[in-house]
């Protein structure tokens, strides 16, 4: 089964809270730095709202004490007014704290997303060949969402919890040191145990969800393959599989029910028992005249505050671990060396190509298989405006050679020259801008036909796009669509046929107006009618430029100025069609005979 990728932050790996992890997290500071004034102002409001929350239970206790005194009136009203002021201050501070933290977080993460995508898209092709798209997408989605949650709330919660715990215990000690000692022995350990017990039960809930998903997969697969199920009379096999999975779900559910029952009993006996014991101890102090009723009231509220906050620290600690894990995961991309690409406005005259190519003793092996040479000692000279065909069995090195010409992989120095200038001397973007590739498997973006053709020249006018479509024989089917050039092609161009996608790609290449054109199996998967239309478009495209044609269908390369036959990464024959056909035991002749005899 294929693994799906989502923005679920529960799958974000946890990082270790150590020097390395914190160092990785601190790399985020450069994105927060422009907004540090707002961030520290948010910290001020956080401090203020936390202190105000600590004052609230004390004032409630004072209110109870005032109510029990014989002189009510003004002092009672003053306490109520003070409570109202504290509530307004706390609410106001909480509002500004949240708004400031969210603003800083959103601006910082927008910059981080942009920087991550900018760096990612500049990485060389070999990086993407060893990574899954879902994994990379997760880096800029799930990981950044985890950072967003932490920067917006988790760090603030951690600071608030430290303030509440520290301040709460100090105020508890001020009220009654005896009762504080009793509370610390009973309530926090009970609440921490309750927290871990709850997490243990949630694990069972996740297992149940997984089993339910597995059972749904059985239903989905069975119904999709119902013809096979019936053809092999496996109805009872599938019924048995589904029955087994549903019984597993039931068993897990019942086990979870037992633990949930035990958890409820624990809460009633443990948590409420600890609170009851604390109130009992406080009542004894109240009887002994060592406490006032309002102080006991404040003490109970503070105790619940402190106990609940201590139990919540475990969740905050887990989120901080995920935060560090997400930063480590994300910044691994930044440790990869990007290509030196440049924004093309105008190509310098010394880097403008005439179209001649020289390969001198070119050997190449992929970095992941450095011991296995894909190309071995290739020597070839291609003149400007010449059409050269590369033929040979699959795996001979034809597509690898095409990728080296575009420098999608890096050829060794002094082995590939354009107009007798080493390819590495060219600015990479200037070199690629003058070469176009029309592959066999055309990728179209999910927008309109106009947008896909215009991708070859983003600033092209509507007239230029129209002319490119006409030259590519694409206007013939574009005009049949009600929306013409505004027709949406669908994801990867699925709304168009193979021949239509090829002609869109050719129009895109025509618009780019390259000096060197690489055609990689451009017509191999088309029917005869589509192939004829595409071939006509390609012939127009090849006029006035150097063309390198990779083809299995040898009928398409007969007119080439030179045919280069590759075998196991080496050039074994060179010449035009007539010359190569005169070789009695030639490899090209064997390929022709094999193709026409099949």
N, C-alpha and C positions, 0 to 999 in steps of 0.2 A: 504493500500500500504506500502511496506517496504521502510524504509528511507535509501537512499544511503549515503555513507560516502566518502568524497573526500578530497583532499588537499586544498580546497578552503579556503583561509584565511579570506574571508569576513564573515565567520561564527564564527570566533574566538571572544569570548565574550570580552567586554571592561572592563578593571579594573579601579578602582578609583586611581587618582594620590594623594595618601595620605601616611601617615607614613607606614601603613601596606603594601600598594602596592609597595612603593619604597623599603621597607625592603625585599619583595619577589624578586624584580628585582635585588637587590644587591647580592642575593645568586648566581647569575651568575658570580660574580667577581672571584670566585675560579677557574672557567674554563678559564677566560681571564688572570688570574695572571701570568701563565708561559710565556705569550707572551706580558706582559705589556710594555716592552721596544719598541717593534714594534708598539704597539698601541699608545703610547705617541709620537713616531716619526711620526706616521700618523697624530696625532693631530697637530704637528708642521707644516706639509705640508698643512693641512687643513687651519690653520691660515694664512700661507703664501699665498695660492691660493685665500682666501677670501679677504685679504688685497690688493692683486694684482688686483682682480676684481673691488675693490673700486677705485683704482688708474686709471683705464682705462677711465671712463667717463670724469674725470678731464683732462687727457691728450688729449682726443679728443677735449674738449673745448679749451685747450691751442693751439691745432693745428688750430682751427677756428680763434682764436685771432691772432695767428702768420700770418695766411693767409690774415687777414684784415689789418695788419700793413704795413707800407711803406718799412720797411727793412726786406726782406725775406731771401733767401739764407741759411746761416749757421744755424740760429736759427730754421728755418722750418725743415731742415734736422735733426737737433739734436732732435727735438720733435718726428719726425717719427722714428728715431733710438730708442729713449726711449720707444715709444709705442711698437715697435717690441720686445725689450728686455722684457718689461712687459708681452707681450703675450707669449713669450717663457717660461718665469719663471712661469707664471700661468699654462700653459699647462703641464710643467714638474712637478710642484708641484701637480697638479690635478691627473696626472698619478700615481705618487708614493703614494699619499693619498689613491686612490682607491685600488691599489695593496696591500698596507699594511693592510688596513681595511678588505679587502676580505680575505687575508691570515690569519689574526688573527681570523676573524669570522669563517672561515671554520675549522680551527684547534680546536677552542674552541667548536664549535657545534658538531664536530666529537666526542670530549671527552664527551660532554653533552649527545649526542645520546647513546654512549656506556654505560655511567653511568646510563641513564634512562632505557635502555633495561636490563642491568645487575640487576638493582634494581627490575624492573618489573617482570622478570622471577624468581626471588627469593621469590616473595610474595606467601603466602599460597593459597591453592585452594579456600577457602571460599571467598577470595577477587575477584577471577575471576567469581565465581558463581553469584555475584551481579553486574557485569559489562558486558557491551556489548563489543565484540571484536572491532567493528568499533570505539567505543568511545575511547578505549585504543590506538588503532592504530592512531587515530587522535591526541592524546597527543604527539606522537613521530613523527608525520608528519606535520599536519597543524600548531600546536603550535610552533614547532621548525622552520618551514618555516617563520612564523611571526617573531620569534626572529632573524632569519637570515636577513630578510629585514631590521629590525630595527637597528641591530648592524652594518650592511654593509652601509646603506644609511640614515636611518631616524635620528639617533643621530647626524651624520655628518651634515645633512641638517639643523637640529635644531640649532646647534652651528654656522653654516655658516649664517643662517638667522638672528640670534641675532647679529652677527658681522656686517652683511650688513645693518640691520635696524639701529643699534646704530651708526656705522661709517657713514652710508649714511645721517642720520639726522644731525650729527655733521658737515659734509662737506656741506650739504645744507645750514645750518645756517651760515657757514663761507662765502658761496657765497652770500646769501641774507637772512637776518633774516625775512624781510617782506614777501618775496615770500614763504619762508618755512612755515610761519604761515598760509598763504593762501592755500598752497598745503595740509597741514595736515588737514585742515578743509574740503577740497573737495575730493581729490583723494583716500586716504586710506579707508574712509567709503564707497565710491562707489565700490571699488574693493572687500571689505569684503562682501558687499551686493550681488555683482555679484557671489562671491564664494558660498554663501548660497543658492542663487537662482538656481545656477547650480546643487547643491546637491539635491535640492527639485525636479528638473526635472529628475535627475537620479533615484529617487525613483519610478517615473512612468515607467521608462524603465525597472526596475526590476520587477514591477507588470506585465508589458506586457510579459516579459520572463516567469514568473510563469504561466500566463494564457495560453501562447502558449504551455508550457510543459504539462499543464492539458489537452489541446485539443489533443496533441499527445498521451497522455495516453488513451484517449477515443478511438482513432483510433487503438492503439496497443491492448487494451483489446477487442475491438469489433472484430478485425480480428483474434485474437487468439481464441476467443470464438464464432466464426462465426456459428458453428454448433448449439450452444445453442440459438444464436440470431434468427436463421432461424426456429429452432424447436418451439420456443415460439412466432414466427411471430412478433418480436420486432424491425424489420428494421426501422420503422417510429419513434419508441421511441429513437433509437440511432441517427437517423438523427436529431431529435429535440434536443437531448442533445448536439450534435456537433454544431448545428446552434446557440444555446444559448451561447455556449462558444466562438464561433467566433465573435458573435455580441458584447460580452463583451470585446474581444480583440480590435475590431474596435472602440468601445466607448473610451476605455482607450487610444488608439493610437491618436484619434482625440483630446482628452483632453490634451495629451502630446504635440500635435502639437500647440495648442493654447498657452500653456505655453512657448514652444520653440520660437514661434513668439514674445511673450511678452519679452522673454529674449533677443532676437536679438535687439528688439526696445530699451530695457533698456541699452544694451551695446552701441548702437549708440548714444542715448541721454545722458545717464549717464556717462559712462566711457570716451568716446571720447569727450563729452561735458566738463567733468572735465579737461581733458588734454588741450582742446582748451581754456578754461577759464584761466588755469594756464599760457599758452603761451601768451594770451591776457594781463594778469597782468604783465608778464615779459616784454612784448613789451613796455608797458607803462613805466616801470622802465628803459628800454633801451632808450626810447625817452627822459626820464628825465636825462639821463647820469649817472644813478645809477648802471647800469650793462653793461658789455661788451657782445657782441654777442656770443662769445665762452662760457662765463659763463652761459648765458641762455640755450645754447645747452647742456652743462654739467648738468645744473639744471634739464632739462626735462628728460634726461636719468636717473639721480639719482632718480628722482621722480617715474619713472616707475619701477626702481629697488626696491625702498622702498615699493611702493604701492603693487607691485606683491608679494614681500616677505611677507608683513603683511598678505595678503589674503591667502598665502600658509601656514601660521602658523596653521590655523584651521585643515588642512589635517595632518600636522606633529603631532599636539596635539592628533588627533584621532588615528594615528598610535602608538603613545606612550601609549595611553590608551589600545590599543589592545596588545601591547608589555607587559604591566603589567598584563593584563588579561591572556595572554598566559603563563607567568611565574607562576602566581598563579595557573592556571589550571594544568600545568606540575608538579609543585612542590607538589601538593596534593598527587601524587604518592609517593613522598619521605617521606611523613608523615605516610605512612603505614609501619608497622613493618615487615621486611622480615624474612623468615625462616633462621635458622642457618645451611646453607649447606656448604659442604666442597668438594674440588676437590679430587676425590678418586685415589690414586696411589696404596696403599696397605692397606688392613684392618688389624688393630692391632689384635693380636691373642685373646685378651680378649673379642673382639667384634665379633669374627667369630662364626656364629650360627651353632648349631647342628640340628635345625629344630623343637624343641619342643616349644609349645605355651601354655600359661596359661591365661585364662580370669577369673578374680576374682571380682565378684559383679560389673561388668561393666554396667554402665548406661550412656546414651549419648543423648543430644538434640542439634540440630543445633543452632548456635548463633542467627540466625534470627528468630527462633521459640523456644526460651529457655524454654517456659512453656510446650512444647509438647515433651515428651521423645520418641525417636525413638527406643532406646534399653533400656531395664529395667532389671537390676540385672542379667546379663548374667554370668553364671559360666560354664566353659568348659576347659577341658584339652586335648590338641592334642599332641600325641607323635611324635617323630621324624620319618620321612618316612611313616607316616600314611596318608591314604586318607580319608578325612572327607567331607561329602556332607551337604550343607545347603539348605533346601527346605522349601517351604511355599508359601502362596499367595503373590501377588504383594503388596509392602508396609509393609511386615513383618519385614524388617530391614536387609535383607541379604546383599545387596550392601553397605549399611552403614557400616556393620561389616567389609566388605572387605576394604573399604576406611580407616577405623581405623587401620586395620592391617598394611597398608602401611603408616600410619600416615599422610594421605592426610588431615584428620581432626584430631585434637588433643584429644586423650582419656584422661580421668581424671588420675591423678597419682595413682600408686599402683593398677591399674585395668587390665593392659595388660603387660605380661611378655614374654620375649623370653629366653629360657634356664634359667628360674628363675631370670633373670635380668630385672628390670623395663625398659620398652621401652624408657622412657625419658632419661635413662642413656646412651643409644647408641647415637653416632654421627648420625644425621639424614640421611646423605648421605650413611654412612656405613650400616645402617639398610635397607634403600630402595634398595641398591645395591644387597642385598642378597634375595630380594623378587621380583618375576615377576608377572605381571598381564596380562592375556589374556582376554580382554573384548569381549562382544558381538558385539559392534559397533567398528570395527577396524579402526583406523586412520593411514593412510600411508602418508608419505611426497611425494611431487610431483616428486621426482627424480627417480633413477633406482631401480630395484629389489635388486641389490647388496647393494646399499646405505641403503635401508630400512631394510634389514636383518642385515647389519653391524651396525645399530643403537644400537643394543643390546650390542655390544662390538666394540667401534670405532677403536681400534687398531688391530682388527682381520685380519688374513691373508686370502687370496683368498681360500686357502685349508679349513680353518675353516668354512668359509661362505658356501662352497660347501657341507661340511659334515653336517652342520646344515640344509641346504635345503633338503638333502637326508633323514635325520631323520624325517623331517617334512612332507615328501611325497610331497614336492614342486617341486622337480627336474623333476617330471613327466610333469608338464605343462610349466616349465621354458624352458626345452629343445625344446618345440614346437615353441617358439618364435624365429624369425630370429636373434634377438640381444641377446638372452640368458639372462645372468644376467644384461646386460646393457639396457634391455628393460625399457622404461620410463612408470611408472605406472599411470601418470596423477594426477591431483589435487585430494587429498584424496583417491587416488587409484582407481579412477573411471574406468580405463581401464581394471581392473581385476574383476572377479566374486567374490561373497561373500566367496565361499569356497577357492578360490585362495588367497584372502586377509587374511583369517584366517590362512592358512598354512604359509604365509609370517610372520605373527605375531608369530606363534609357532616357526618358525625357529629363529626369533629374540630372543625369550625367551630361546631357546636351547643354542644359542650362549652366552647369558648372564650367563647361568649355575647357576640359583638361588638355594638356599637351600630350599626356600619356594615358592610354586607356587599357584597362585589364578586364577581359571578359572571362569569367570563371564558370564554364559549363552553362552559359547563358540560355541555351535552347534545349538542353538535354531532356527536360521533363515535359515538353510541350507536344500537343498533337500537331498534325501536319499543317493544318490551316493556320494555327497560332504561330507555329515555327516560321512559316513563310512571312507573315506580317512582322514578326520580331526580327527575322534575318534582314528584311528590307530596311527596318529601322536601324539595325546595327551597322549596315553598310553605309548609311548616311552618317551615322555617328563616327565611323572610323575614318571618314574622309578628312585629310589634312592633319592627322595626328598619328603618333606612334601607337600601334595596337598590339597587345599581347593576348592571344586567344588560347585558352585552355579548353580542350574539347575531347570527349570520348567519341562523339558522333563525327567520324572523320570526314564525312561528306561536306562538313561546314568549313574545312580548313584547306581544301584543294587549291584555293586561289591565294594562299599565303605566300609572301615573298620568300619565307624560309620556314621550314618545319623542323623543330628540334625534338628528337625522340629521347625521352628520359627512361632509365631503367635502374632501379635500386639507387636513386640519388645521383646517377652519373649520366652524362650525355653520351649516347651510343651512336647516334646518327644525326646528321644535319644536311639540309638541302631542300629544294622545292619538291613538289609532288612527283613530277616527271623523273627527276634525278633519283629520288629514293625508290621509285618503282622499278628502276633498272637494276637495283641491287638484288641479286638472285636469292640470297639468304638473309635479306635485310629484315630488321625488326618491324619497320613501318609497313613493309609489304605484307608481313605475316598478320599484322593488326588489321590491315585492309581486307585481306582474304578471310580472316576469321569473322570480321564483322559482316561481310556480305554473304558468307556461307551460312550464317545463323538465321 
